[in-house]
Amino acid sequence: MTVTAIVGANWGDEGKGKITDMMAAASSYVVRYQGGSNAGHTIINPFGKFALRMLPSGVFYPNVVNVIGPGVAVDIDVLLQELESLTERGVPAPQLRISDRAQIVLPVHRLLDELEENRLGGRSFGSTKRGIAPFYSDKYAKLGIQTSSLFNMAYLRERLENLLESKNILLQHLYGQSSIKVDEWLSKLSEQAEAIAPYLCDTTSLLHKAYRNGEGILLEGQLGALRDPDHGIYPFTTSSSTLAGYASVGAGLPPYSIEKIVAVTKAYSSCVGAGPFVVELEDMQGDELRSRGGDAGEYGAVTGRPRRVGWFDAVATRYGCRIQGATSVALTNLDVLGYLDEIPVCVGYEIEGEVVDEFPYQDKLSLAKPVYKQLPGWKCDISQITRLEDLPEAARGYIDFIESELGVGITTVSVGPGREQVIQRPSLVHRE
């Protein structure tokens, strides 16, 4: 077995949860390696429909060990709520392991996130207000709290006092809020420590042993390439790396262990959050595409916000696949496009009178206008088709065209929200 990273090629919301859930059936471990509760992975299976924010997408398989790695922003409240929800809905208790080096999201992180978004108003970055930016800011300022620190009250108090020293100044003098005292948190943190204690372990050693034994490991990314703080549409990004290159760091595996990188992209474009979105449809076409998208329309799994939607963007997706280092592509939501006579695909950007096919930096991106190529639609429901050869010719042609634009083989095609609504496909692209 190999180590496989499943990552987003776009703005997030590509359908990574379903692909991870599908591939987890043949894996031993599923690992979250970055991000926190600020984005959800939607999964539909015999137990129902779920939007997971903290738990890895392998929790529906009793044989899979689900790991929250040291690179994750652990929101204990959300984690415990999700575990309780699984139990209430009849899902067997999952095998869960949480890194003793992972750091926790504190109430002040969520508070500061909300206060800052409100202060910025129209200049905000579209935060989900789950505390992610303040969390990672504290992590790299060496103010964070590791899960293992929850069991030493004297040390924990000291760490919290150091953290709140600067936070209280911000709360009082920038936001006009009351200061926070350490004693307000210690009791709850002690209860949380007791609740997560059975799951804590040295996940790095656990995964190294699994890798040496040849067990299958899936590394599950959150959001997508265009939300990466180094390579994405800065500053409209998240606060942790969304790339497969970070997966070895956030999971605790050697970089050479990752042999396969599956980049997930929709058959059209969708986006939650602010920032340039070249192919955005802000008319009735967009409303219809949004209402037809996914299982219940294009709305954020965590926020419930209407997703911004548009036609497939080959320029952005080719760039996303490149920086992810994709070895293959999973194309999702192909069935959604079955109502169209013709399907536009963005094959270039017009910027100041020049047409380019390379993804530009943010300032240029704000000036870009999409250049479309029209492809024939198939005008029928394909959601029950399970074999590639049974797809309409126009649907097969659409897949072939997208693959040729990306330069990476499309080996998985999703034609519906269910776990079984997937077609495996031989790639026409051969990597050297």
C-alpha positions as CSV (number, residue, x, y, z in Angstrom):
1,M,0.0,0.0,0.0
2,T,1.0,3.6,-0.5
3,V,0.6,7.0,1.1
4,T,-1.9,9.1,-0.8
5,A,-2.7,12.7,-0.3
6,I,-6.2,13.9,-1.3
7,V,-6.2,17.7,-1.8
8,G,-8.2,20.5,-3.5
9,A,-7.2,22.0,-6.8
10,N,-9.3,25.1,-6.4
11,W,-10.8,27.3,-3.7
12,G,-12.0,24.4,-1.5
13,D,-15.5,22.9,-1.6
14,E,-14.3,20.4,-4.4
15,G,-15.8,17.2,-2.9
16,K,-12.6,15.9,-1.1
17,G,-14.7,14.4,1.7
18,K,-16.5,12.0,-0.7
19,I,-13.3,11.0,-2.4
20,T,-11.6,10.4,0.9
21,D,-14.6,8.4,2.2
22,M,-14.6,6.3,-1.0
23,M,-10.8,5.6,-0.8
24,A,-10.9,5.0,2.9
25,A,-12.5,1.6,2.3
26,A,-9.2,0.2,1.2
27,S,-7.0,2.1,3.7
28,S,-5.9,1.6,7.2
29,Y,-5.4,5.2,8.3
30,V,-7.0,8.6,7.3
31,V,-5.1,11.6,8.5
32,R,-6.1,15.3,8.9
33,Y,-2.9,17.3,8.6
34,Q,-3.9,21.0,8.6
35,G,-6.7,23.5,9.1
36,G,-9.4,23.3,11.7
37,S,-13.2,23.5,12.0
38,N,-13.4,26.3,9.5
39,A,-14.4,24.1,6.5
40,G,-16.5,21.0,6.3
41,H,-16.3,17.8,4.3
42,T,-19.7,16.6,3.2
43,I,-20.2,12.8,3.1
44,I,-23.3,10.8,2.1
45,N,-23.4,7.1,3.0
46,P,-25.9,4.5,4.4
47,F,-25.9,6.4,7.8
48,G,-27.1,9.6,6.2
49,K,-25.6,13.0,5.3
50,F,-22.7,14.4,7.4
51,A,-20.7,17.6,7.3
52,L,-17.4,16.8,9.2
53,R,-15.4,19.8,10.4
54,M,-12.8,18.2,12.7
55,L,-13.1,14.5,12.3
56,P,-11.2,12.8,9.4
57,S,-13.4,11.4,6.7
58,G,-12.6,7.8,7.5
59,V,-14.8,7.7,10.7
60,F,-17.5,5.6,9.0
61,Y,-15.3,2.6,8.6
62,P,-14.7,0.6,11.9
63,N,-11.4,-0.8,10.5
64,V,-9.9,2.7,9.8
65,V,-7.7,4.5,12.3
66,N,-8.5,8.2,12.1
67,V,-5.7,10.6,13.0
68,I,-5.7,14.3,13.8
69,G,-2.1,15.3,13.1
70,P,0.2,17.9,14.8
71,G,-0.5,20.4,12.1
72,V,-4.3,20.7,12.8
73,A,-6.0,23.4,14.8
74,V,-8.0,21.3,17.2
75,D,-11.3,22.8,18.3
76,I,-12.2,20.4,21.1
77,D,-15.8,21.7,21.4
78,V,-16.5,20.9,17.7
79,L,-14.6,17.6,18.0
80,L,-16.7,16.3,20.9
81,Q,-19.9,17.5,19.3
82,E,-19.2,15.5,16.2
83,L,-18.3,12.4,18.1
84,E,-21.6,12.7,20.0
85,S,-23.5,13.3,16.8
86,L,-22.1,10.1,15.2
87,T,-23.2,8.1,18.2
88,E,-26.7,9.6,18.1
89,R,-27.1,8.7,14.5
90,G,-26.0,5.1,14.9
91,V,-22.5,5.3,13.6
92,P,-20.2,2.9,15.5
93,A,-17.6,4.6,17.6
94,P,-14.6,5.4,15.3
95,Q,-11.0,4.6,16.0
96,L,-9.6,8.1,16.7
97,R,-6.1,9.3,17.5
98,I,-5.1,12.9,18.3
99,S,-1.6,14.0,18.2
100,D,-0.2,15.0,21.6
101,R,1.7,17.8,19.7
102,A,-1.4,19.3,18.1
103,Q,-2.5,22.7,19.4
104,I,-5.9,23.7,20.5
105,V,-8.2,26.5,19.5
106,L,-9.1,28.7,22.5
107,P,-12.3,30.8,23.0
108,V,-10.2,33.9,22.6
109,H,-9.2,32.8,19.1
110,R,-12.8,32.6,18.0
111,L,-13.6,35.9,19.8
112,L,-10.8,37.8,18.2
113,D,-11.6,36.3,14.7
114,E,-15.2,37.6,15.0
115,L,-14.2,41.0,16.4
116,E,-11.6,41.6,13.7
117,E,-14.0,40.6,10.8
118,N,-16.6,43.0,12.2
119,R,-14.0,45.8,12.6
120,L,-12.9,45.3,9.0
121,G,-16.4,45.4,7.6
122,G,-16.3,45.7,3.8
123,R,-12.5,45.0,3.9
124,S,-12.9,41.6,5.6
125,F,-11.5,38.4,4.1
126,G,-14.6,36.3,4.4
127,S,-13.5,34.4,7.6
128,T,-15.7,31.7,9.0
129,K,-15.0,33.2,12.4
130,R,-13.8,29.8,13.8
131,G,-10.6,31.3,15.2
132,I,-8.2,29.9,12.6
133,A,-6.1,33.0,11.8
134,P,-5.6,34.0,15.5
135,F,-4.8,30.3,16.3
136,Y,-2.1,30.0,13.7
137,S,-0.8,33.5,14.6
138,D,-0.3,32.3,18.2
139,K,1.2,29.0,17.0
140,Y,4.0,30.7,15.1
141,A,4.4,33.4,17.8
142,K,5.1,30.5,20.2
143,L,2.1,31.2,22.3
144,G,0.0,28.2,21.5
145,I,-1.2,25.4,23.8
146,Q,-0.5,21.8,22.9
147,T,-3.0,19.1,23.8
148,S,-0.4,17.5,26.1
149,S,-0.2,20.7,28.1
150,L,-3.8,20.3,29.2
151,F,-2.7,17.8,31.9
152,N,-0.2,20.0,33.8
153,M,-2.3,22.7,35.5
154,A,0.6,24.7,36.7
155,Y,2.3,24.8,33.3
156,L,-1.0,25.4,31.6
157,R,-1.8,28.4,33.8
158,E,1.6,29.8,33.0
159,R,1.1,29.4,29.2
160,L,-2.3,30.9,29.3
161,E,-1.1,33.9,31.3
162,N,1.6,34.5,28.7
163,L,-1.0,34.3,25.9
164,L,-3.6,36.5,27.5
165,E,-1.1,39.3,28.4
166,S,-1.1,40.6,24.9
167,K,-4.7,39.5,24.1
168,N,-6.2,41.5,26.9
169,I,-4.5,44.6,25.6
170,L,-6.1,44.1,22.2
171,L,-9.5,43.3,23.7
172,Q,-9.6,46.4,25.8
173,H,-7.9,49.0,23.7
174,L,-8.7,48.0,20.1
175,Y,-12.1,46.2,20.5
176,G,-13.5,47.8,23.7
177,Q,-14.1,44.4,25.3
178,S,-13.5,43.2,28.9
179,S,-10.3,41.4,29.7
180,I,-10.1,37.7,30.3
181,K,-8.8,36.0,33.4
182,V,-7.1,32.6,33.3
183,D,-9.4,31.1,36.0
184,E,-12.3,31.6,33.7
185,W,-10.9,28.8,31.4
186,L,-9.1,26.3,33.6
187,S,-12.2,24.4,34.7
188,K,-13.5,23.9,31.2
189,L,-10.0,23.0,29.8
190,S,-9.7,20.4,32.6
191,E,-13.0,18.8,31.5
192,Q,-11.9,18.9,27.9
193,A,-8.6,17.3,28.8
194,E,-10.4,14.4,30.5
195,A,-12.7,14.0,27.5
196,I,-9.9,13.7,24.9
197,A,-7.4,11.9,27.0
198,P,-8.3,8.4,25.6
199,Y,-7.5,9.6,22.1
200,L,-4.2,11.3,22.7
201,C,-1.0,9.6,21.6
202,D,2.3,10.1,19.6
203,T,0.7,9.9,16.2
204,T,4.0,10.5,14.5
205,S,5.4,7.3,15.8
206,L,2.1,5.5,15.0
207,L,2.1,6.6,11.4
208,H,5.8,5.9,10.9
209,K,5.2,2.3,12.1
210,A,2.2,2.0,9.7
211,Y,4.3,3.3,6.8
212,R,7.1,0.9,7.5
213,N,4.6,-1.9,7.6
214,G,3.2,-0.9,4.2
215,E,-0.3,-0.1,5.5
216,G,-2.5,2.2,3.4
217,I,-2.5,5.9,4.6
218,L,-4.7,8.7,3.2
219,L,-3.7,12.2,4.0
220,E,-6.8,14.4,3.9
221,G,-6.3,18.1,2.9
222,Q,-8.7,20.9,3.8
223,L,-9.7,23.7,1.5
224,G,-7.8,24.0,-1.8
225,A,-4.6,25.2,-3.6
226,L,-5.9,28.7,-4.2
227,R,-6.4,29.2,-0.4
228,D,-2.7,28.4,0.3
229,P,-1.0,31.4,2.0
230,D,2.1,31.1,-0.1
231,H,0.8,30.1,-3.5
232,G,-2.9,31.1,-3.3
233,I,-4.8,34.3,-3.9
234,Y,-3.2,36.2,-1.0
235,P,-4.5,37.8,1.2
236,F,-7.8,35.9,0.5
237,T,-6.3,32.7,1.9
238,T,-6.5,30.5,4.9
239,S,-3.7,30.5,7.6
240,S,-2.2,27.0,7.0
241,S,-0.7,25.5,3.9
242,T,-3.3,23.6,1.9
243,L,-0.7,21.9,-0.3
244,A,0.2,18.2,-0.5
245,G,3.8,19.4,0.1
246,Y,2.8,20.3,3.7
247,A,1.0,17.0,4.3
248,S,4.2,15.2,5.4
249,V,4.9,18.0,7.9
250,G,1.3,18.3,9.3
251,A,1.0,14.5,9.5
252,G,4.5,13.7,10.7
253,L,5.6,11.5,7.8
254,P,8.7,11.7,5.7
255,P,8.2,13.7,2.5
256,Y,9.3,10.8,0.3
257,S,6.5,8.6,1.7
258,I,3.8,10.4,-0.4
259,E,3.6,8.5,-3.7
260,K,0.2,9.6,-5.0
261,I,-1.5,13.0,-4.9
262,V,-5.1,13.1,-6.0
263,A,-6.3,16.6,-6.8
264,V,-10.0,17.0,-6.6
265,T,-11.9,19.5,-8.7
266,K,-15.6,20.1,-9.6
267,A,-16.8,19.9,-13.2
268,Y,-17.7,23.6,-12.6
269,S,-16.3,26.2,-10.2
270,S,-17.5,27.1,-6.7
271,C,-16.0,29.3,-4.0
272,V,-16.9,30.4,-0.4
273,G,-15.2,33.5,0.8
274,A,-13.9,36.8,-0.5
275,G,-11.4,37.6,-3.2
276,P,-11.1,37.5,-7.0
277,F,-13.1,34.8,-8.7
278,V,-12.7,35.3,-12.5
279,V,-15.5,32.9,-13.7
280,E,-18.1,34.0,-11.2
281,L,-21.7,34.1,-12.4
282,E,-23.8,36.8,-10.7
283,D,-26.9,36.4,-12.8
284,M,-29.8,33.9,-13.3
285,Q,-27.3,31.4,-14.8
286,G,-25.4,31.5,-11.5
287,D,-28.6,31.1,-9.4
288,E,-29.6,28.0,-11.4
289,L,-26.2,26.4,-11.2
290,R,-26.1,27.0,-7.5
291,S,-29.5,25.6,-6.9
292,R,-28.6,22.4,-8.9
293,G,-25.2,21.9,-7.4
294,G,-24.4,19.1,-5.1
295,D,-26.9,17.2,-3.1
296,A,-28.8,20.2,-1.9
297,G,-27.3,23.2,-3.8
298,E,-24.1,25.1,-3.4
299,Y,-24.0,26.2,0.2
300,G,-21.1,26.1,2.6
301,A,-20.9,23.0,4.8
302,V,-19.9,25.0,7.9
303,T,-21.3,28.5,7.3
304,G,-24.4,27.7,5.2
305,R,-23.4,30.7,3.0
306,P,-24.4,30.5,-0.6
307,R,-21.3,29.6,-2.6
308,R,-20.1,31.7,-5.4
309,V,-20.3,29.7,-8.6
310,G,-19.1,29.8,-12.2
311,W,-18.1,27.6,-15.1
312,F,-15.0,25.4,-15.0
313,D,-11.8,27.4,-14.8
314,A,-9.0,25.5,-16.6
315,V,-6.5,28.3,-15.9
316,A,-7.0,28.2,-12.2
317,T,-7.3,24.4,-12.0
318,R,-4.2,23.7,-14.1
319,Y,-2.3,26.0,-11.7
320,G,-3.8,24.3,-8.7
321,C,-2.9,20.8,-10.0
322,R,0.6,22.0,-10.7
323,I,1.4,23.4,-7.2
324,Q,-0.3,20.4,-5.6
325,G,2.0,18.1,-7.6
326,A,-1.1,16.1,-8.7
327,T,-0.5,12.6,-10.0
328,S,-4.2,12.2,-10.9
329,V,-7.4,14.2,-10.8
330,A,-10.8,13.3,-9.4
331,L,-13.6,15.2,-11.2
332,T,-16.8,15.7,-9.1
333,N,-20.3,16.9,-9.7
334,L,-20.3,16.1,-13.4
335,D,-24.0,15.1,-13.2
336,V,-24.9,18.7,-12.2
337,L,-24.2,20.0,-15.7
338,G,-26.8,17.7,-17.4
339,Y,-29.3,20.5,-17.9
340,L,-27.2,22.5,-20.3
341,D,-27.3,22.7,-24.1
342,E,-23.8,24.1,-24.2
343,I,-21.2,24.2,-21.4
344,P,-18.7,27.1,-21.3
345,V,-15.1,26.3,-20.1
346,C,-12.7,29.1,-19.2
347,V,-9.5,28.5,-21.2
348,G,-7.8,31.8,-20.8
349,Y,-7.9,35.2,-19.0
350,E,-8.0,38.5,-20.8
351,I,-5.9,41.0,-18.9
352,E,-5.4,44.6,-20.2
353,G,-6.1,43.4,-23.8
354,E,-3.8,40.3,-23.6
355,V,-5.0,36.7,-23.4
356,V,-3.0,34.6,-21.0
357,D,-3.3,31.0,-19.9
358,E,-1.1,31.2,-16.8
359,F,-2.6,32.0,-13.4
360,P,-1.5,35.5,-12.4
361,Y,-0.9,37.1,-9.0
362,Q,-3.7,38.8,-7.1
363,D,-3.4,42.3,-8.5
364,K,-3.5,41.0,-12.1
365,L,-6.2,38.5,-11.3
366,S,-8.5,41.3,-10.2
367,L,-8.4,42.7,-13.8
368,A,-8.9,39.3,-15.5
369,K,-11.9,38.5,-17.7
370,P,-12.7,34.9,-18.7
371,V,-12.2,33.6,-22.2
372,Y,-14.6,30.7,-22.9
373,K,-14.8,27.8,-25.2
374,Q,-18.2,26.3,-25.7
375,L,-18.6,22.5,-25.4
376,P,-21.8,20.5,-26.3
377,G,-24.0,19.4,-23.4
378,W,-25.5,16.0,-23.0
379,K,-29.0,17.0,-21.7
380,C,-29.7,14.0,-19.6
381,D,-29.4,12.5,-16.2
382,I,-26.1,10.5,-15.8
383,S,-26.3,10.0,-12.0
384,Q,-27.0,6.3,-12.2
385,I,-24.3,5.4,-14.8
386,T,-21.5,3.3,-13.4
387,R,-19.4,2.6,-16.6
388,L,-17.5,5.1,-18.6
389,E,-18.6,3.7,-21.9
390,D,-22.3,4.2,-20.9
391,L,-21.8,8.0,-20.5
392,P,-23.1,10.1,-23.4
393,E,-20.5,11.0,-26.0
394,A,-20.7,14.7,-25.0
395,A,-20.0,13.9,-21.3
396,R,-17.0,11.8,-22.3
397,G,-15.8,14.6,-24.6
398,Y,-16.2,17.1,-21.7
399,I,-14.0,14.9,-19.5
400,D,-11.4,14.4,-22.2
401,F,-11.2,18.2,-22.9
402,I,-10.8,19.0,-19.2
403,E,-8.0,16.4,-18.9
404,S,-6.2,17.8,-22.0
405,E,-6.4,21.3,-20.5
406,L,-5.0,20.2,-17.1
407,G,-2.3,17.9,-18.4
408,V,-3.0,15.5,-15.6
409,G,-5.0,12.3,-15.9
410,I,-8.6,12.2,-14.7
411,T,-9.0,8.8,-13.2
412,T,-12.1,9.2,-11.0
413,V,-15.4,10.8,-12.1
414,S,-18.2,11.4,-9.6
415,V,-21.7,11.5,-11.0
416,G,-23.7,12.0,-7.8
417,P,-23.3,12.6,-4.0
418,G,-23.5,9.0,-3.0
419,R,-20.4,6.9,-2.2
420,E,-21.2,4.5,-5.0
421,Q,-21.9,7.1,-7.7
422,V,-18.3,7.0,-9.1
423,I,-16.8,6.0,-12.4
424,Q,-13.2,4.9,-12.6
425,R,-11.5,5.9,-15.8
426,P,-8.2,5.1,-17.5
427,S,-6.1,8.2,-18.0
428,L,-5.3,9.5,-21.5
429,V,-2.4,11.5,-20.0
430,H,0.9,9.6,-19.4
431,R,3.4,11.1,-17.0
432,E,7.1,10.8,-17.8
